[in-house]
Amino acid sequence: MTTVMVSTMIVLLLLGFPMMIPLIVAAFIGFYSMFGGVEQMDFMIQQFMAGIRPASLIAVPMFILAADIMTRGHSADRLIEMVMKFIGHVRGGLAISTATACTLFGAVSGSTQATVVAVGSPLRPKMLKAGYKDSFVLALIINASDIAFLIPPSIGMIIYGVVSNTSISELFIAGIGPGLLILGMFALYSYIYAVIHKVPTEQKATWSERWQAVRKAIWPLGFPVIIVGGIYGGVFSPTEAAAVCVLYAVILEFIVFRALKPIELYKIAKSTGLITAVVFILVAAGAAFSWIISFAQIPQTILATLGLAEASPTGVLIAISIAFFIGCMFVDPIVVILVLVPIFAPVVESAGLDPVLVGVLITLQVAIGSATPPFGCDIFTAIAIFRRPYIEVIRGTPPFVLMLVVAAALLIIFPQIALFLRDLAF
């Protein structure tokens, strides 16, 4: 049965079907083989519905909607301008500003693709004009945007939290440390790159200009305050924080900034609805698929074959890193989380690993894989947005992938990078 399920998924993927179809068909084969008839398929539907029943998933469309509103409005531009006024004049300042702006917008939106669009679109032309090579610029944008996977709110962490029954609040705060570590590594590399290639610096802004930029960015900076402060101040849950973010985005872009007209809210809601439908179908199909492989004890068989049942905690973390890194090079991150988390769940529990640490490491590997050839999803987002050929987009990625791998290794060796703030808060 396992061979048939996996073979079917691979064949359907190679034939060009969207990922939801192979997942649904594989789940159907599993349920049919186990329960022996179409009349028993109502149980599969029950598993589909169980997958999308957790209330925490309501946060996903809310954060997508808030990100869409901000991307079309002025929030991203104001954040970028503030960062540029403070960092733009240092060596490599434009590149460092881009990485910082991606991190800030990730803390506002939680979406890597929204970050690519919101930050990459205005800053790429400026970086090219300043003398940066396009291969470096594209690689910086797609990899720095993946910091949004780690900085709360993270849609990837929400999905992991639902699948693994791990506290989303703890995952959110645990992602801050690794996210800032990666930002520091990208900033250092940007400085070295600018020195080697003798990239000219920007004119230094006056303190008056900086203060004006800060005043403009005060409202958008309210998003991370609402999310982090509200959740850890005990004011509301992550799901409630997502709803508050939507309200805040509507007030900001439609009333305060007047960047959008009321009629545009329909288009934005429609776009969010389409994305949410795809995500929820994937989650539902993934839940049914996960149930069938767990019921058939496939994870135990795979882990025993690989010898992970008796592996050390460090060995388990390394195996998880490799599996998720490779998986996200070929498949959508949400699907990889839905399929692989249940497989590794038994060995994570037996090794006594902190599920929050595992979740942060998985999220980091998802971020790496999303920007890694051949099929990292953010690569194709950049191709669509910037209209550049595939080879040009991936040409500059190796140094960034290496830095992300080093960050993952540091997280395994020094887990307090993620757990320090979690332990402090909880």
C-alpha positions as CSV (number, residue, x, y, z in Angstrom):
1,M,0.0,0.0,0.0
2,T,2.8,2.4,0.9
3,T,4.6,1.9,-2.4
4,V,1.4,2.4,-4.3
5,M,0.6,5.6,-2.4
6,V,4.0,7.1,-2.9
7,S,4.3,6.0,-6.5
8,T,0.9,7.6,-7.3
9,M,1.9,10.9,-5.8
10,I,5.2,11.0,-7.7
11,V,3.4,10.1,-11.0
12,L,0.7,12.7,-10.6
13,L,3.3,15.4,-9.6
14,L,5.4,14.6,-12.7
15,L,2.2,14.9,-14.8
16,G,1.8,18.4,-13.6
17,F,-1.1,18.1,-11.2
18,P,-1.3,20.6,-8.3
19,M,-0.1,19.2,-5.0
20,M,-3.6,18.9,-3.5
21,I,-4.6,16.3,-6.1
22,P,-1.7,13.8,-5.4
23,L,-2.4,14.2,-1.6
24,I,-6.1,13.5,-2.0
25,V,-5.6,10.6,-4.4
26,A,-2.9,9.0,-2.2
27,A,-5.2,9.3,0.9
28,F,-8.1,7.8,-1.1
29,I,-5.9,4.8,-2.1
30,G,-4.9,4.3,1.6
31,F,-8.4,4.4,2.9
32,Y,-9.7,2.2,0.1
33,S,-7.0,-0.4,0.7
34,M,-7.6,-0.4,4.5
35,F,-11.3,-0.4,4.7
36,G,-12.1,-2.2,1.5
37,G,-14.8,-0.2,-0.2
38,V,-16.1,3.1,-1.5
39,E,-18.9,3.0,1.0
40,Q,-16.4,3.4,3.8
41,M,-15.1,6.7,2.4
42,D,-17.2,8.8,4.7
43,F,-14.5,8.1,7.3
44,M,-11.9,9.7,5.0
45,I,-14.2,12.8,4.7
46,Q,-14.3,12.9,8.6
47,Q,-10.5,13.1,8.6
48,F,-10.6,15.8,6.0
49,M,-12.9,17.9,8.2
50,A,-10.9,17.1,11.4
51,G,-7.8,18.5,9.7
52,I,-9.4,22.0,9.3
53,R,-11.4,22.0,12.5
54,P,-8.7,23.5,14.9
55,A,-9.6,27.1,15.8
56,S,-5.9,28.0,15.4
57,L,-6.2,27.7,11.7
58,I,-8.5,30.8,11.6
59,A,-5.3,32.8,12.0
60,V,-4.0,31.8,8.6
61,P,-6.6,33.6,6.4
62,M,-6.5,36.5,8.8
63,F,-2.8,37.0,8.5
64,I,-2.9,36.5,4.7
65,L,-5.7,39.2,4.5
66,A,-3.7,41.6,6.7
67,A,-0.6,41.1,4.6
68,D,-2.5,41.6,1.3
69,I,-4.0,44.9,2.6
70,M,-0.6,46.1,3.7
71,T,1.2,45.1,0.5
72,R,-1.2,47.1,-1.6
73,G,-1.1,50.1,0.8
74,H,1.6,52.3,2.2
75,S,2.8,50.3,5.2
76,A,5.7,48.6,3.4
77,D,7.0,51.8,1.8
78,R,7.0,53.6,5.2
79,L,8.9,50.7,6.9
80,I,11.5,50.7,4.0
81,E,12.0,54.4,4.2
82,M,12.6,54.3,7.9
83,V,15.2,51.6,7.6
84,M,16.9,53.3,4.7
85,K,17.3,56.6,6.7
86,F,19.1,54.8,9.5
87,I,21.3,52.3,7.6
88,G,21.5,53.4,4.0
89,H,24.7,55.4,4.4
90,V,26.9,52.6,5.8
91,R,28.9,50.4,3.5
92,G,26.5,47.8,2.0
93,G,23.7,49.8,3.7
94,L,21.2,49.4,0.9
95,A,21.6,45.6,1.0
96,I,21.5,45.6,4.8
97,S,18.4,47.8,4.6
98,T,16.7,45.3,2.3
99,A,17.4,42.4,4.6
100,T,16.2,44.5,7.6
101,A,13.1,45.6,5.7
102,C,12.3,42.0,4.8
103,T,12.6,41.1,8.5
104,L,10.4,44.0,9.6
105,F,7.7,43.3,7.0
106,G,7.9,39.6,7.9
107,A,7.0,40.6,11.5
108,V,4.1,42.5,10.1
109,S,2.8,40.0,7.5
110,G,4.0,36.5,8.3
111,S,4.1,35.7,4.5
112,T,7.4,35.2,2.5
113,Q,5.7,35.8,-0.8
114,A,4.1,39.1,0.4
115,T,7.5,40.1,1.6
116,V,9.1,39.4,-1.7
117,V,6.6,41.6,-3.4
118,A,6.4,44.4,-0.8
119,V,10.1,44.9,-0.2
120,G,11.7,43.5,-3.4
121,S,9.6,45.6,-5.9
122,P,10.7,49.0,-4.6
123,L,14.3,48.2,-3.5
124,R,15.5,46.0,-6.3
125,P,15.7,49.0,-8.8
126,K,17.5,51.1,-6.2
127,M,20.1,48.3,-5.5
128,L,20.7,47.8,-9.3
129,K,21.2,51.5,-9.7
130,A,23.7,51.6,-6.8
131,G,25.9,49.0,-8.5
132,Y,24.8,45.6,-7.0
133,K,24.7,42.7,-9.4
134,D,21.2,41.5,-10.1
135,S,22.1,37.9,-9.1
136,F,23.1,39.1,-5.6
137,V,20.0,41.4,-5.4
138,L,17.5,38.6,-6.3
139,A,19.2,36.1,-4.0
140,L,19.2,38.6,-1.1
141,I,15.5,39.4,-1.5
142,I,14.2,35.8,-1.7
143,N,16.4,34.6,1.2
144,A,15.8,37.6,3.5
145,S,12.1,37.3,2.8
146,D,12.3,33.8,4.3
147,I,13.1,35.3,7.7
148,A,9.3,35.9,7.7
149,F,9.0,32.1,8.3
150,L,10.7,32.6,11.7
151,I,9.7,36.1,12.9
152,P,6.1,36.0,14.3
153,P,3.5,35.9,12.9
154,S,4.6,32.8,10.9
155,I,2.1,30.9,8.9
156,G,4.4,27.9,8.8
157,M,4.6,27.8,12.6
158,I,0.8,28.0,12.8
159,I,0.5,24.9,10.5
160,Y,3.2,23.1,12.5
161,G,1.6,24.0,15.8
162,V,-1.8,22.6,14.6
163,V,-0.3,19.4,13.2
164,S,2.0,18.7,16.2
165,N,-0.3,20.1,18.9
166,T,2.4,22.5,20.0
167,S,1.8,25.9,21.5
168,I,1.7,28.5,18.7
169,S,2.5,31.3,21.2
170,E,5.7,29.5,22.3
171,L,6.7,28.8,18.7
172,F,6.2,32.5,17.8
173,I,8.5,33.9,20.4
174,A,11.1,31.1,19.9
175,G,11.5,32.1,16.3
176,I,12.7,35.6,17.1
177,G,16.2,34.6,18.1
178,P,17.0,32.5,15.0
179,G,15.4,35.2,12.8
180,L,17.6,37.9,14.2
181,L,20.7,35.6,14.0
182,I,20.1,35.1,10.2
183,L,19.5,38.9,9.7
184,G,22.9,39.5,11.4
185,M,24.6,37.0,9.1
186,F,23.0,38.5,6.0
187,A,24.0,42.0,7.1
188,L,27.6,40.9,7.6
189,Y,27.7,39.2,4.2
190,S,26.2,42.3,2.6
191,Y,28.9,44.5,4.1
192,I,31.7,42.2,2.9
193,Y,30.1,42.0,-0.6
194,A,29.9,45.8,-0.8
195,V,33.6,46.2,0.3
196,I,34.8,43.6,-2.2
197,H,32.8,45.0,-5.1
198,K,33.4,48.7,-4.1
199,V,29.7,49.5,-4.0
200,P,29.2,53.2,-3.3
201,T,27.4,54.3,-0.2
202,E,24.2,56.4,0.0
203,Q,24.1,59.9,1.3
204,K,23.7,60.0,5.1
205,A,20.3,61.2,6.2
206,T,20.0,64.0,8.8
207,W,18.5,63.4,12.2
208,S,15.5,65.5,11.1
209,E,14.9,63.2,8.1
210,R,15.3,60.1,10.3
211,W,12.8,61.5,12.8
212,Q,10.3,62.2,10.0
213,A,10.7,58.7,8.7
214,V,10.2,57.2,12.2
215,R,7.0,59.3,12.6
216,K,5.7,57.9,9.3
217,A,6.5,54.4,10.3
218,I,5.0,54.6,13.8
219,W,1.7,53.2,12.6
220,P,3.0,50.2,10.6
221,L,5.3,49.4,13.6
222,G,2.2,48.9,15.6
223,F,1.7,45.5,14.0
224,P,4.5,43.6,15.8
225,V,3.5,45.4,19.0
226,I,0.0,44.1,18.6
227,I,1.1,40.6,17.8
228,V,4.0,40.1,20.2
229,G,2.8,42.5,23.0
230,G,-0.8,41.4,22.8
231,I,-0.1,37.6,22.8
232,Y,2.6,37.7,25.6
233,G,0.8,40.3,27.6
234,G,-2.1,37.9,27.9
235,V,-4.5,40.3,26.0
236,F,-5.4,37.8,23.3
237,S,-4.5,34.5,21.7
238,P,-2.6,34.2,18.4
239,T,-5.9,33.7,16.5
240,E,-7.4,36.8,18.1
241,A,-4.2,38.7,17.3
242,A,-4.7,37.8,13.6
243,A,-8.2,39.3,13.6
244,V,-7.0,42.4,15.4
245,C,-4.3,42.8,12.7
246,V,-6.9,42.7,10.0
247,L,-8.9,45.4,11.7
248,Y,-5.7,47.5,12.3
249,A,-4.7,47.1,8.6
250,V,-8.1,48.2,7.4
251,I,-8.1,51.3,9.7
252,L,-4.5,52.1,8.7
253,E,-4.7,51.8,4.9
254,F,-8.3,52.8,4.3
255,I,-8.8,55.6,6.9
256,V,-5.4,56.9,8.2
257,F,-3.3,56.6,5.1
258,R,-6.2,56.7,2.6
259,A,-4.0,54.5,0.4
260,L,-6.9,52.3,-0.7
261,K,-10.5,52.8,-1.7
262,P,-13.4,50.8,-0.1
263,I,-14.1,49.1,-3.5
264,E,-10.6,47.5,-3.4
265,L,-11.4,45.6,-0.3
266,Y,-13.5,43.2,-2.4
267,K,-10.6,42.4,-4.7
268,I,-8.3,41.9,-1.7
269,A,-10.8,39.7,0.1
270,K,-11.3,37.6,-3.1
271,S,-7.5,37.1,-3.5
272,T,-7.2,36.1,0.2
273,G,-10.1,33.7,-0.2
274,L,-8.5,31.9,-3.2
275,I,-5.2,31.5,-1.4
276,T,-6.9,30.4,1.8
277,A,-9.0,27.8,-0.1
278,V,-5.8,26.2,-1.5
279,V,-4.1,26.2,1.9
280,F,-7.1,24.6,3.6
281,I,-7.5,22.0,1.0
282,L,-3.9,21.1,1.4
283,V,-4.3,21.0,5.2
284,A,-7.4,18.8,5.0
285,A,-5.8,16.4,2.5
286,G,-2.6,16.4,4.5
287,A,-4.6,15.5,7.7
288,A,-6.2,12.5,6.0
289,F,-2.9,11.4,4.5
290,S,-1.2,11.8,7.9
291,W,-3.9,9.7,9.6
292,I,-3.7,6.8,7.2
293,I,0.1,6.6,7.4
294,S,-0.1,6.8,11.2
295,F,-2.8,4.1,11.3
296,A,-0.7,1.9,9.1
297,Q,2.4,2.5,11.3
298,I,4.3,3.7,8.3
299,P,6.4,6.2,10.4
300,Q,7.6,3.4,12.7
301,T,8.6,1.3,9.7
302,I,10.5,4.1,8.1
303,L,12.2,5.2,11.3
304,A,13.2,1.6,12.1
305,T,14.6,1.2,8.6
306,L,16.7,4.4,8.9
307,G,17.8,3.4,12.4
308,L,16.4,6.6,14.0
309,A,14.5,4.8,16.7
310,E,17.7,4.5,18.8
311,A,19.3,7.7,17.5
312,S,20.6,10.4,19.9
313,P,18.6,13.7,20.1
314,T,21.2,15.4,18.0
315,G,21.1,12.7,15.4
316,V,17.3,13.0,15.3
317,L,17.6,16.8,14.8
318,I,20.1,16.3,12.0
319,A,17.8,13.8,10.3
320,I,14.8,16.1,10.6
321,S,16.9,19.0,9.1
322,I,18.0,16.9,6.1
323,A,14.5,15.6,5.4
324,F,12.8,18.9,5.6
325,F,15.5,20.7,3.6
326,I,15.3,18.2,0.8
327,G,11.5,18.1,0.9
328,C,11.0,21.8,0.5
329,M,13.4,21.9,-2.4
330,F,10.8,20.0,-4.4
331,V,7.4,20.5,-2.7
332,D,5.3,23.3,-1.1
333,P,6.4,24.0,2.5
334,I,2.9,23.5,3.9
335,V,2.7,20.0,2.3
336,V,6.1,19.0,3.6
337,I,5.1,20.0,7.2
338,L,1.8,18.1,6.8
339,V,3.4,14.9,5.5
340,L,6.7,14.7,7.4
341,V,5.8,16.0,10.9
342,P,3.6,13.0,11.7
343,I,6.3,10.6,10.4
344,F,8.9,12.1,12.8
345,A,6.5,12.6,15.7
346,P,7.2,9.1,17.4
347,V,11.0,9.5,17.3
348,V,10.8,13.2,18.5
349,E,8.8,12.0,21.5
350,S,11.0,9.0,22.3
351,A,14.1,11.2,22.1
352,G,12.6,13.6,24.6
353,L,13.1,16.6,22.3
354,D,11.4,19.9,23.0
355,P,8.6,20.2,20.4
356,V,9.1,24.0,20.3
357,L,12.8,23.6,19.4
358,V,11.9,21.0,16.7
359,G,9.3,23.3,15.4
360,V,11.7,26.2,15.0
361,L,14.3,24.0,13.4
362,I,11.7,22.6,10.9
363,T,10.5,26.2,10.2
364,L,14.1,27.2,9.5
365,Q,14.6,24.2,7.1
366,V,11.3,25.1,5.4
367,A,12.7,28.6,4.9
368,I,15.9,27.3,3.5
369,G,14.2,24.9,1.1
370,S,11.8,27.6,-0.1
371,A,14.6,29.5,-1.6
372,T,16.7,26.6,-2.8
373,P,16.8,25.1,-6.3
374,P,15.3,23.3,-8.1
375,F,11.7,24.1,-7.0
376,G,11.8,26.4,-4.0
377,C,8.5,28.3,-4.0
378,D,10.1,31.7,-3.4
379,I,12.3,31.3,-6.5
380,F,9.2,31.1,-8.7
381,T,7.6,34.0,-6.9
382,A,10.7,36.1,-7.7
383,I,10.6,34.9,-11.4
384,A,7.0,36.0,-11.6
385,I,7.4,39.4,-9.9
386,F,10.7,40.5,-11.4
387,R,10.4,38.7,-14.8
388,R,13.9,37.3,-14.7
389,P,15.1,33.9,-16.0
390,Y,15.4,31.0,-13.6
391,I,19.2,30.7,-13.9
392,E,19.6,34.3,-13.1
393,V,17.4,34.1,-10.0
394,I,19.2,31.1,-8.5
395,R,22.8,32.2,-9.5
396,G,23.5,34.1,-6.3
397,T,21.7,31.8,-3.8
398,P,24.6,29.5,-2.7
399,P,26.2,31.9,-0.2
400,F,22.8,32.6,1.4
401,V,21.9,28.9,1.6
402,L,25.3,28.2,3.2
403,M,24.6,30.9,5.9
404,L,21.2,29.4,6.5
405,V,22.7,25.9,6.9
406,V,25.2,27.3,9.4
407,A,22.3,29.0,11.3
408,A,20.6,25.6,11.4
409,A,23.8,23.9,12.7
410,L,24.1,26.6,15.4
411,L,20.5,26.1,16.4
412,I,21.2,22.3,16.9
413,I,24.4,23.0,18.9
414,F,23.0,25.9,20.9
415,P,19.3,25.4,21.3
416,Q,19.0,28.3,23.6
417,I,19.2,30.6,20.5
418,A,15.5,29.7,20.2
419,L,14.6,28.6,23.7
420,F,16.0,31.6,25.7
421,L,13.2,34.0,24.9
422,R,10.6,31.2,25.2
423,D,11.8,30.2,28.6
424,L,11.9,33.9,29.6
425,A,8.3,34.5,28.5
426,F,6.8,31.2,29.8
